[in-house]
Amino acid sequence: MIEFDITTPAGREQVLSKILPESAKQHHQMLRQLFGAEIEYRRRDENHEFFENLYWCAYLLFTVGDPIDTESMWKAKHINMDTGCGFDVENMVGAGVDETVAYLDKQGLRDISRYILSCTELRDQSHVESWAAERRRYFYGA
């Protein structure tokens, strides 16, 4: 387990830098805590020097592939105009489009599932794979 301080954005950034995509599942609960803290940080409308933390954590949650995380990602996407434009829908389908939509429909979250289905680029698995590879390069340089 990684020692962490999630009380500050800088501390959360340090933690995120220690979690590789391959080990994200081991840190799933911590990633959920980090993501919640980043959502709150963005909602406070402060100086967002660490704005990338939200997207970095979402990418790691994507690699975990648990559709349960989709609802919190939906909330993150709707914090403000910046996240509305900058939060990639691809983050929400780490479990796969069909699996995620089935889960959301079962939970009665049809507004989210309809949105995902309206993003036709998600039906192309190579698009999602390319997006994931680019996110990895962006955050890890490899």
FIDREN-777547 format. One record per residue: residue number from 1; residue in three letters; x, y, z of N, C-alpha, C, O in turn. Coordinates in steps of 0.2 Angstrom, whole numbers, plus 5000, padded with zeros to 4 digits. Example, Ala and Ser with C-alpha at 12.3 -4.5 7.8 and 13.67 -1.06 7.14 Angstrom:
2
[1; ALA; [5066; 4972; 5039]; [5062; 4978; 5039]; [5066; 4984; 5039]; [5071; 4983; 5042]]
[2; SER; [5064; 4989; 5035]; [5068; 4995; 5036]; [5064; 5000; 5039]; [5067; 5006; 5040]]
END
This chain:
142
[1; MET; [5004; 4994; 5000]; [5000; 5000; 5000]; [5004; 5006; 5000]; [5010; 5006; 5003]]
[2; ILE; [5002; 5011; 4996]; [5006; 5017; 4996]; [5004; 5022; 5002]; [4998; 5023; 5003]]
[3; GLU; [5009; 5025; 5005]; [5008; 5030; 5010]; [5005; 5036; 5006]; [5008; 5038; 5001]]
[4; PHE; [5000; 5039; 5009]; [4998; 5045; 5005]; [4995; 5050; 5010]; [4992; 5049; 5015]]
[5; ASP; [4995; 5056; 5007]; [4991; 5062; 5010]; [4987; 5065; 5005]; [4989; 5068; 5000]]
[6; ILE; [4980; 5064; 5006]; [4976; 5067; 5001]; [4973; 5073; 5003]; [4968; 5075; 5000]]
[7; THR; [4975; 5076; 5008]; [4973; 5083; 5010]; [4974; 5089; 5006]; [4971; 5094; 5006]]
[8; THR; [4980; 5088; 5002]; [4982; 5093; 4997]; [4982; 5091; 4990]; [4983; 5085; 4989]]
[9; PRO; [4981; 5095; 4986]; [4982; 5093; 4979]; [4989; 5091; 4977]; [4990; 5086; 4973]]
[10; ALA; [4994; 5094; 4980]; [5001; 5092; 4979]; [5002; 5085; 4981]; [5005; 5081; 4978]]
[11; GLY; [4999; 5083; 4987]; [5000; 5077; 4990]; [4996; 5071; 4985]; [4999; 5066; 4984]]
[12; ARG; [4990; 5073; 4983]; [4987; 5069; 4978]; [4991; 5067; 4972]; [4991; 5062; 4969]]
[13; GLU; [4994; 5073; 4969]; [4998; 5072; 4963]; [5004; 5067; 4965]; [5005; 5063; 4960]]
[14; GLN; [5007; 5068; 4971]; [5012; 5063; 4972]; [5010; 5056; 4972]; [5013; 5051; 4970]]
[15; VAL; [5004; 5055; 4975]; [5002; 5048; 4975]; [5000; 5045; 4968]; [5002; 5040; 4967]]
[16; LEU; [4997; 5050; 4964]; [4995; 5047; 4958]; [5002; 5046; 4954]; [5002; 5041; 4950]]
[17; SER; [5007; 5049; 4955]; [5013; 5048; 4951]; [5016; 5041; 4953]; [5020; 5039; 4949]]
[18; LYS; [5014; 5038; 4959]; [5017; 5032; 4961]; [5013; 5026; 4959]; [5015; 5020; 4959]]
[19; ILE; [5007; 5027; 4956]; [5002; 5022; 4954]; [5003; 5021; 4946]; [5001; 5025; 4943]]
[20; LEU; [5005; 5015; 4944]; [5006; 5014; 4937]; [4999; 5011; 4935]; [4996; 5008; 4939]]
[21; PRO; [4997; 5012; 4929]; [4991; 5009; 4927]; [4990; 5001; 4928]; [4985; 4999; 4930]]
[22; GLU; [4996; 4998; 4928]; [4996; 4990; 4929]; [4994; 4989; 4936]; [4992; 4983; 4937]]
[23; SER; [4995; 4993; 4940]; [4994; 4992; 4947]; [4988; 4995; 4950]; [4987; 4995; 4956]]
[24; ALA; [4984; 4999; 4946]; [4979; 5003; 4948]; [4973; 4999; 4952]; [4971; 5001; 4957]]
[25; LYS; [4972; 4992; 4950]; [4967; 4988; 4953]; [4969; 4987; 4961]; [4964; 4987; 4965]]
[26; GLN; [4975; 4987; 4962]; [4977; 4986; 4969]; [4976; 4992; 4973]; [4975; 4992; 4979]]
[27; HIS; [4975; 4998; 4970]; [4974; 5004; 4974]; [4967; 5007; 4972]; [4966; 5013; 4973]]
[28; HIS; [4962; 5003; 4970]; [4956; 5005; 4968]; [4952; 5009; 4973]; [4950; 5015; 4972]]
[29; GLN; [4952; 5007; 4980]; [4948; 5011; 4985]; [4952; 5018; 4986]; [4948; 5023; 4987]]
[30; MET; [4958; 5018; 4986]; [4962; 5024; 4987]; [4961; 5029; 4981]; [4960; 5035; 4982]]
[31; LEU; [4960; 5026; 4975]; [4959; 5030; 4969]; [4952; 5033; 4969]; [4951; 5039; 4967]]
[32; ARG; [4947; 5029; 4972]; [4941; 5032; 4973]; [4941; 5038; 4978]; [4938; 5043; 4977]]
[33; GLN; [4945; 5037; 4983]; [4946; 5043; 4988]; [4949; 5049; 4985]; [4947; 5055; 4986]]
[34; LEU; [4954; 5048; 4981]; [4958; 5053; 4978]; [4953; 5057; 4973]; [4953; 5063; 4972]]
[35; PHE; [4949; 5053; 4969]; [4945; 5056; 4964]; [4939; 5060; 4968]; [4938; 5065; 4965]]
[36; GLY; [4937; 5058; 4973]; [4932; 5062; 4977]; [4935; 5068; 4979]; [4932; 5073; 4979]]
[37; ALA; [4941; 5068; 4982]; [4945; 5074; 4984]; [4946; 5079; 4978]; [4945; 5085; 4979]]
[38; GLU; [4947; 5076; 4972]; [4948; 5080; 4967]; [4942; 5083; 4964]; [4942; 5089; 4962]]
[39; ILE; [4936; 5080; 4965]; [4930; 5083; 4963]; [4928; 5089; 4967]; [4926; 5094; 4965]]
[40; GLU; [4930; 5088; 4974]; [4928; 5093; 4979]; [4933; 5099; 4978]; [4931; 5105; 4978]]
[41; TYR; [4939; 5098; 4976]; [4944; 5103; 4974]; [4942; 5107; 4968]; [4942; 5113; 4969]]
[42; ARG; [4939; 5104; 4963]; [4937; 5107; 4957]; [4930; 5111; 4959]; [4929; 5117; 4956]]
[43; ARG; [4926; 5108; 4963]; [4920; 5112; 4965]; [4921; 5118; 4969]; [4917; 5123; 4968]]
[44; ARG; [4926; 5118; 4973]; [4928; 5124; 4977]; [4930; 5130; 4972]; [4930; 5136; 4975]]
[45; ASP; [4931; 5129; 4966]; [4933; 5135; 4961]; [4939; 5139; 4964]; [4939; 5145; 4964]]
[46; GLU; [4944; 5135; 4966]; [4950; 5138; 4969]; [4955; 5139; 4963]; [4953; 5137; 4957]]
[47; ASN; [4961; 5141; 4964]; [4966; 5141; 4960]; [4968; 5134; 4958]; [4969; 5130; 4962]]
[48; HIS; [4967; 5132; 4952]; [4967; 5125; 4950]; [4974; 5123; 4947]; [4974; 5121; 4941]]
[49; GLU; [4979; 5125; 4950]; [4986; 5123; 4948]; [4986; 5115; 4947]; [4990; 5113; 4942]]
[50; PHE; [4983; 5111; 4951]; [4983; 5104; 4950]; [4977; 5101; 4946]; [4975; 5096; 4948]]
[51; PHE; [4974; 5105; 4941]; [4968; 5103; 4938]; [4969; 5096; 4935]; [4964; 5092; 4934]]
[52; GLU; [4975; 5094; 4933]; [4976; 5088; 4929]; [4975; 5082; 4934]; [4974; 5076; 4931]]
[53; ASN; [4975; 5083; 4940]; [4974; 5077; 4945]; [4967; 5073; 4944]; [4967; 5067; 4944]]
[54; LEU; [4962; 5077; 4942]; [4956; 5074; 4941]; [4956; 5070; 4935]; [4953; 5064; 4935]]
[55; TYR; [4959; 5072; 4930]; [4959; 5068; 4924]; [4964; 5062; 4924]; [4963; 5056; 4922]]
[56; TRP; [4970; 5063; 4928]; [4974; 5057; 4929]; [4971; 5052; 4933]; [4972; 5046; 4932]]
[57; CYS; [4968; 5054; 4939]; [4964; 5049; 4943]; [4959; 5045; 4939]; [4958; 5039; 4939]]
[58; ALA; [4955; 5049; 4935]; [4950; 5046; 4930]; [4953; 5041; 4926]; [4950; 5035; 4925]]
[59; TYR; [4959; 5042; 4923]; [4962; 5038; 4918]; [4964; 5031; 4922]; [4963; 5026; 4920]]
[60; LEU; [4966; 5032; 4928]; [4968; 5026; 4932]; [4962; 5022; 4934]; [4962; 5016; 4934]]
[61; LEU; [4956; 5025; 4935]; [4950; 5022; 4937]; [4948; 5018; 4930]; [4945; 5013; 4931]]
[62; PHE; [4949; 5021; 4925]; [4947; 5018; 4918]; [4951; 5011; 4918]; [4948; 5006; 4916]]
[63; THR; [4957; 5011; 4920]; [4961; 5005; 4919]; [4959; 5000; 4924]; [4960; 4994; 4923]]
[64; VAL; [4956; 5002; 4929]; [4953; 4997; 4934]; [4947; 4994; 4931]; [4946; 4988; 4932]]
[65; GLY; [4943; 4998; 4927]; [4937; 4995; 4923]; [4931; 4993; 4927]; [4928; 4988; 4926]]
[66; ASP; [4930; 4996; 4933]; [4924; 4995; 4937]; [4918; 5000; 4935]; [4919; 5006; 4936]]
[67; PRO; [4913; 4997; 4932]; [4907; 5002; 4930]; [4904; 5006; 4935]; [4901; 5011; 4934]]
[68; ILE; [4905; 5004; 4942]; [4902; 5007; 4947]; [4905; 5014; 4948]; [4902; 5019; 4950]]
[69; ASP; [4911; 5015; 4945]; [4915; 5022; 4945]; [4912; 5027; 4940]; [4913; 5033; 4940]]
[70; THR; [4908; 5024; 4936]; [4905; 5029; 4930]; [4901; 5034; 4933]; [4901; 5040; 4931]]
[71; GLU; [4897; 5033; 4938]; [4893; 5038; 4941]; [4897; 5044; 4944]; [4895; 5050; 4943]]
[72; SER; [4902; 5043; 4947]; [4906; 5048; 4950]; [4910; 5052; 4944]; [4911; 5058; 4945]]
[73; MET; [4911; 5048; 4939]; [4914; 5051; 4933]; [4909; 5056; 4930]; [4911; 5062; 4928]]
[74; TRP; [4903; 5054; 4930]; [4898; 5058; 4927]; [4897; 5065; 4931]; [4897; 5070; 4928]]
[75; LYS; [4898; 5064; 4938]; [4897; 5070; 4942]; [4903; 5074; 4940]; [4903; 5081; 4940]]
[76; ALA; [4909; 5071; 4940]; [4915; 5075; 4938]; [4914; 5079; 4932]; [4916; 5085; 4931]]
[77; LYS; [4912; 5076; 4927]; [4911; 5079; 4920]; [4906; 5085; 4921]; [4906; 5089; 4916]]
[78; HIS; [4902; 5085; 4926]; [4897; 5090; 4926]; [4898; 5095; 4932]; [4894; 5099; 4934]]
[79; ILE; [4904; 5096; 4934]; [4906; 5101; 4939]; [4905; 5108; 4936]; [4902; 5112; 4940]]
[80; ASN; [4908; 5109; 4931]; [4908; 5116; 4928]; [4910; 5115; 4920]; [4910; 5110; 4918]]
[81; MET; [4910; 5121; 4917]; [4911; 5121; 4910]; [4918; 5118; 4908]; [4918; 5114; 4903]]
[82; ASP; [4923; 5119; 4912]; [4929; 5116; 4910]; [4929; 5108; 4910]; [4932; 5105; 4906]]
[83; THR; [4926; 5106; 4916]; [4926; 5098; 4916]; [4921; 5096; 4911]; [4922; 5090; 4908]]
[84; GLY; [4916; 5099; 4909]; [4911; 5097; 4904]; [4915; 5096; 4898]; [4913; 5092; 4894]]
[85; CYS; [4919; 5101; 4896]; [4923; 5100; 4890]; [4929; 5096; 4890]; [4930; 5092; 4885]]
[86; GLY; [4932; 5096; 4896]; [4939; 5092; 4896]; [4939; 5085; 4899]; [4944; 5082; 4898]]
[87; PHE; [4933; 5083; 4902]; [4933; 5076; 4904]; [4931; 5072; 4899]; [4925; 5072; 4897]]
[88; ASP; [4935; 5067; 4897]; [4934; 5063; 4891]; [4929; 5057; 4893]; [4930; 5054; 4898]]
[89; VAL; [4924; 5056; 4889]; [4919; 5051; 4890]; [4923; 5044; 4890]; [4920; 5039; 4893]]
[90; GLU; [4928; 5043; 4887]; [4932; 5037; 4887]; [4933; 5035; 4894]; [4934; 5029; 4895]]
[91; ASN; [4935; 5039; 4898]; [4936; 5037; 4905]; [4931; 5033; 4908]; [4932; 5029; 4912]]
[92; MET; [4924; 5034; 4906]; [4919; 5031; 4909]; [4918; 5023; 4906]; [4914; 5020; 4909]]
[93; VAL; [4921; 5021; 4901]; [4920; 5015; 4898]; [4926; 5010; 4899]; [4927; 5006; 4895]]
[94; GLY; [4929; 5010; 4905]; [4935; 5006; 4906]; [4933; 4998; 4906]; [4937; 4994; 4905]]
[95; ALA; [4927; 4997; 4908]; [4924; 4990; 4909]; [4922; 4988; 4902]; [4920; 4982; 4901]]
[96; GLY; [4921; 4992; 4897]; [4919; 4991; 4890]; [4912; 4995; 4890]; [4908; 4996; 4895]]
[97; VAL; [4910; 4997; 4884]; [4904; 5000; 4883]; [4898; 4996; 4884]; [4894; 4999; 4888]]
[98; ASP; [4897; 4990; 4882]; [4891; 4986; 4883]; [4891; 4985; 4891]; [4885; 4985; 4893]]
[99; GLU; [4896; 4983; 4894]; [4896; 4981; 4901]; [4894; 4987; 4905]; [4890; 4987; 4910]]
[100; THR; [4897; 4993; 4903]; [4895; 4999; 4907]; [4888; 5001; 4906]; [4884; 5003; 4911]]
[101; VAL; [4885; 5001; 4900]; [4879; 5003; 4898]; [4874; 4998; 4902]; [4869; 5000; 4905]]
[102; ALA; [4875; 4992; 4902]; [4871; 4987; 4905]; [4871; 4988; 4913]; [4865; 4988; 4916]]
[103; TYR; [4876; 4990; 4916]; [4877; 4991; 4923]; [4872; 4998; 4924]; [4868; 4998; 4929]]
[104; LEU; [4874; 5003; 4920]; [4870; 5009; 4921]; [4862; 5008; 4921]; [4859; 5011; 4925]]
[105; ASP; [4860; 5005; 4916]; [4853; 5003; 4915]; [4850; 5000; 4920]; [4845; 5001; 4923]]
[106; LYS; [4854; 4995; 4923]; [4852; 4991; 4929]; [4851; 4995; 4935]; [4846; 4994; 4939]]
[107; GLN; [4855; 5000; 4935]; [4855; 5005; 4941]; [4850; 5011; 4940]; [4849; 5015; 4945]]
[108; GLY; [4847; 5011; 4934]; [4842; 5016; 4933]; [4845; 5023; 4931]; [4842; 5028; 4931]]
[109; LEU; [4851; 5022; 4929]; [4855; 5028; 4927]; [4855; 5029; 4919]; [4861; 5029; 4916]]
[110; ARG; [4849; 5029; 4916]; [4849; 5029; 4909]; [4851; 5036; 4906]; [4853; 5036; 4900]]
[111; ASP; [4851; 5041; 4909]; [4854; 5047; 4906]; [4861; 5047; 4905]; [4864; 5049; 4900]]
[112; ILE; [4865; 5043; 4909]; [4872; 5042; 4908]; [4873; 5037; 4902]; [4877; 5038; 4898]]
[113; SER; [4869; 5031; 4903]; [4870; 5026; 4897]; [4868; 5029; 4891]; [4871; 5027; 4886]]
[114; ARG; [4863; 5033; 4890]; [4861; 5036; 4884]; [4866; 5041; 4881]; [4868; 5041; 4875]]
[115; TYR; [4870; 5044; 4886]; [4875; 5049; 4884]; [4881; 5045; 4881]; [4883; 5046; 4875]]
[116; ILE; [4883; 5039; 4884]; [4888; 5035; 4882]; [4886; 5032; 4875]; [4890; 5032; 4871]]
[117; LEU; [4880; 5030; 4874]; [4878; 5027; 4868]; [4878; 5032; 4862]; [4879; 5030; 4856]]
[118; SER; [4877; 5038; 4864]; [4877; 5044; 4859]; [4884; 5045; 4856]; [4885; 5048; 4851]]
[119; CYS; [4889; 5043; 4860]; [4896; 5044; 4858]; [4898; 5039; 4854]; [4901; 5034; 4856]]
[120; THR; [4896; 5039; 4847]; [4897; 5033; 4843]; [4905; 5031; 4842]; [4906; 5026; 4840]]
[121; GLU; [4909; 5036; 4843]; [4916; 5034; 4843]; [4918; 5028; 4848]; [4923; 5025; 4847]]
[122; LEU; [4914; 5028; 4853]; [4916; 5023; 4858]; [4914; 5016; 4856]; [4917; 5011; 4858]]
[123; ARG; [4910; 5015; 4850]; [4909; 5009; 4847]; [4915; 5006; 4844]; [4915; 5000; 4842]]
[124; ASP; [4920; 5010; 4842]; [4926; 5008; 4839]; [4931; 5006; 4844]; [4934; 5011; 4847]]
[125; GLN; [4932; 5000; 4846]; [4937; 4998; 4851]; [4944; 5001; 4850]; [4948; 5002; 4855]]
[126; SER; [4946; 5001; 4843]; [4953; 5004; 4842]; [4953; 5011; 4844]; [4958; 5014; 4846]]
[127; HIS; [4947; 5015; 4844]; [4947; 5022; 4846]; [4949; 5022; 4854]; [4953; 5026; 4856]]
[128; VAL; [4945; 5018; 4857]; [4946; 5018; 4865]; [4953; 5016; 4866]; [4957; 5019; 4871]]
[129; GLU; [4956; 5011; 4863]; [4963; 5009; 4864]; [4968; 5014; 4862]; [4973; 5015; 4866]]
[130; SER; [4967; 5018; 4857]; [4971; 5023; 4855]; [4971; 5029; 4860]; [4976; 5032; 4862]]
[131; TRP; [4965; 5030; 4863]; [4964; 5035; 4868]; [4968; 5033; 4874]; [4971; 5037; 4877]]
[132; ALA; [4967; 5027; 4876]; [4970; 5025; 4882]; [4978; 5025; 4882]; [4982; 5027; 4886]]
[133; ALA; [4981; 5023; 4876]; [4988; 5024; 4875]; [4990; 5031; 4875]; [4996; 5032; 4878]]
[134; GLU; [4986; 5035; 4872]; [4988; 5042; 4872]; [4988; 5045; 4880]; [4992; 5049; 4882]]
[135; ARG; [4983; 5043; 4883]; [4983; 5045; 4891]; [4989; 5043; 4894]; [4992; 5046; 4898]]
[136; ARG; [4991; 5036; 4893]; [4997; 5034; 4896]; [5003; 5038; 4895]; [5007; 5039; 4899]]
[137; ARG; [5004; 5039; 4888]; [5009; 5043; 4886]; [5009; 5050; 4889]; [5014; 5053; 4892]]
[138; TYR; [5003; 5053; 4890]; [5003; 5060; 4893]; [5005; 5060; 4900]; [5009; 5064; 4902]]
[139; PHE; [5002; 5055; 4904]; [5004; 5055; 4911]; [5010; 5051; 4913]; [5013; 5053; 4918]]
[140; TYR; [5012; 5047; 4909]; [5018; 5043; 4911]; [5024; 5043; 4906]; [5030; 5041; 4907]]
[141; GLY; [5023; 5047; 4900]; [5028; 5047; 4896]; [5031; 5041; 4892]; [5036; 5041; 4889]]
[142; ALA; [5027; 5036; 4893]; [5029; 5029; 4890]; [5023; 5026; 4887]; [5023; 5021; 4884]]
END
